[in-house]
Amino acid sequence: MKTLIDLREKKDSGMYEAVQNLYDEPLKIIRLGEQSITPCIGCWNCWLKTPGRCVMKDQMAELYTDYVSSDTVILIMDTAQGFINHQAKAFLDRTIPHYHPYIEIVNGECQHVARYKGYPDMVFYYDREGLSSGEEQVIEDYLYRTAYHFKSKAYRIVKARGFQLHQLESRKAKRQIVPFTSIEPGEKLVIYSGSPRRSGSNSALILGKVVEALGDRVEIRDLKEKGKWEEWAEDFKSDKNIMFFMPLYVHAMPSQVMEFIEKLQPSKGSISFFIQSGFPESSQSHYLEAYFEQLAFRLGRTYVGTAIKGGVEGFQMRPAKAQEKIIEPMVKTIADIVLEGKFNPTNISQLSMPIRFGKAMGILLKLLSKAGLINFFWNQQLKENNAYEKRFDAPYLSLTKDSQ
Ligand SMILES: Cc1cc2nc3c(=O)[nH]c(=O)nc-3n(C[C@H](O)[C@H](O)[C@H](O)COP(=O)(O)O)c2cc1C
């Protein structure tokens, strides 16, 4: 089965026929654009309580069966502010139930183990209108990377004398094209906290320590407070120094962060970014870093830089001393901007280690994983939730269930 999922806001069935002509079997067409997709809130029930099944009950959940039953999924999406828009991002974030929490090492990077036997080819279409060539590249790189992570082949439909289908080849993110810049030290830093988690947020814990260290030199604005977005987007025009601090969600920002970013207008001042992620290697965050460089340019703001810290998930289970050891350099990195007016390159580089795993580390991790030591973190929680026996469930495709 081949499924076309239209995520665009405006109804426009004009291109369906042209896309249909690229395939020799009829496409199942699903239009999701009218209903907004409920954003993933990082509850991880789909991993730890009801394995494979998302708690959200919306149109997105209704198409999970179609998704995993298809050999090809064509995603037609809108872009906004130089990236895929929040609706398209919410779609990708909500795809994680189809993977296990379990980790495997692939080419020096962590990946989640497949829950299903196979995954559809992912075919992407987005209109180039309003995008710079740099932004178009960042989006394509990001979508390639997402499909790779999701164990799908990636294709892009491009409009050039009719519609053409191209397979996307492996590539690295084009990052660090824009140099880090320094600003006037000692000024207040407004930090937007992007974690959608309702409780137990790593970001909240880290930013709590930032406030302890820097007091009223920082102001934390939690993007879960959606009622304040209009006011904050207005403030953005005059707020001098802004930082976006967020967890990495499917190699980019959580969809709620994108939805807020869509509201921002070009303005004077500085902008910096801090990405913290679950997997240890910072290469996970490079595709988002590449976008943030473009975004700073689009918003006309001085790009102070992007800090990346991996290996943050699970750190709350560590003893207090070990937690402090992880948090302290993160706090220091933010303090560097407030007190020195710039990121310290040595801190940034230390924070981002490892970038990828070397061969020796890769082998060691594989051995630890075989011994069950890496997945212990997940198994323990599955057992606490009485969900361990169901851990291999593949609920949206009952046919593959017995073969897992
Ligand atoms: C939907 C979703 C997608 C994620 N994608 C990634 C990813 O691509 N790479 C990664 O290293 N961590 C990923 N993570 C892990 C989070 O970045 C990590 O758990 C983070 O510390 C959560 O921070 P928070 O508690 O402040 O929300 C993902 C988590 C969720 C819920």
The ligand as an SDF file (V2000), in Angstrom:
LIG
                    3D

 31 33  0  0  0  0  0  0  0  0999 V2000
    9.5910   12.4030   20.7350 C   0  0  0  0  0  0  0  0  0  0  0  0
   11.0060   12.3600   21.2380 C   0  0  0  0  0  0  0  0  0  0  0  0
   12.0450   12.3660   20.3330 C   0  0  0  0  0  0  0  0  0  0  0  0
   13.3780   12.3510   20.7610 C   0  0  0  0  0  0  0  0  0  0  0  0
   14.3680   12.3510   19.8220 N   0  0  0  0  0  0  0  0  0  0  0  0
   15.6670   12.3040   20.2160 C   0  0  0  0  0  0  0  0  0  0  0  0
   16.7110   12.2650   19.2390 C   0  0  0  0  0  0  0  0  0  0  0  0
   16.4800   12.3180   18.0220 O   0  0  0  0  0  0  0  0  0  0  0  0
   17.9800   12.1480   19.6840 N   0  0  0  0  0  0  0  0  0  0  0  0
   18.2910   12.1200   21.0220 C   0  0  0  0  0  0  0  0  0  0  0  0
   19.4700   12.0090   21.3620 O   0  0  0  0  0  0  0  0  0  0  0  0
   17.3180   12.2070   21.9800 N   0  0  0  0  0  0  0  0  0  0  0  0
   16.0130   12.2920   21.5890 C   0  0  0  0  0  0  0  0  0  0  0  0
   15.0150   12.3360   22.5380 N   0  0  0  0  0  0  0  0  0  0  0  0
   15.3750   12.3330   23.9800 C   0  0  0  0  0  0  0  0  0  0  0  0
   15.2810   13.7100   24.6390 C   0  0  0  0  0  0  0  0  0  0  0  0
   16.0010   14.6810   23.9420 O   0  0  0  0  0  0  0  0  0  0  0  0
   15.8230   13.6120   26.0610 C   0  0  0  0  0  0  0  0  0  0  0  0
   15.1000   12.6280   26.7250 O   0  0  0  0  0  0  0  0  0  0  0  0
   15.7740   14.9220   26.8100 C   0  0  0  0  0  0  0  0  0  0  0  0
   16.6850   14.8850   27.8950 O   0  0  0  0  0  0  0  0  0  0  0  0
   14.3820   15.2420   27.3610 C   0  0  0  0  0  0  0  0  0  0  0  0
   14.4250   16.4870   28.0070 O   0  0  0  0  0  0  0  0  0  0  0  0
   13.1820   17.0590   28.8430 P   0  0  0  0  0  0  0  0  0  0  0  0
   12.9760   16.0980   30.0040 O   0  0  0  0  0  0  0  0  0  0  0  0
   13.6090   18.4020   29.3080 O   0  0  0  0  0  0  0  0  0  0  0  0
   12.0140   17.1020   27.9470 O   0  0  0  0  0  0  0  0  0  0  0  0
   13.6690   12.3330   22.1450 C   0  0  0  0  0  0  0  0  0  0  0  0
   12.6200   12.3250   23.0730 C   0  0  0  0  0  0  0  0  0  0  0  0
   11.2990   12.3250   22.6300 C   0  0  0  0  0  0  0  0  0  0  0  0
   10.1800   12.3190   23.6370 C   0  0  0  0  0  0  0  0  0  0  0  0
  1  2  1  0
  2  3  1  0
  2 30  2  0
  3  4  2  0
  4  5  1  0
  4 28  1  0
  5  6  2  0
  6  7  1  0
  6 13  1  0
  7  8  2  0
  7  9  1  0
  9 10  1  0
 10 11  2  0
 10 12  1  0
 12 13  2  0
 13 14  1  0
 14 15  1  0
 14 28  1  0
 15 16  1  0
 16 17  1  0
 16 18  1  0
 18 19  1  0
 18 20  1  0
 20 21  1  0
 20 22  1  0
 22 23  1  0
 23 24  1  0
 24 25  2  0
 24 26  1  0
 24 27  1  0
 28 29  2  0
 29 30  1  0
 30 31  1  0
M  END
$$$$
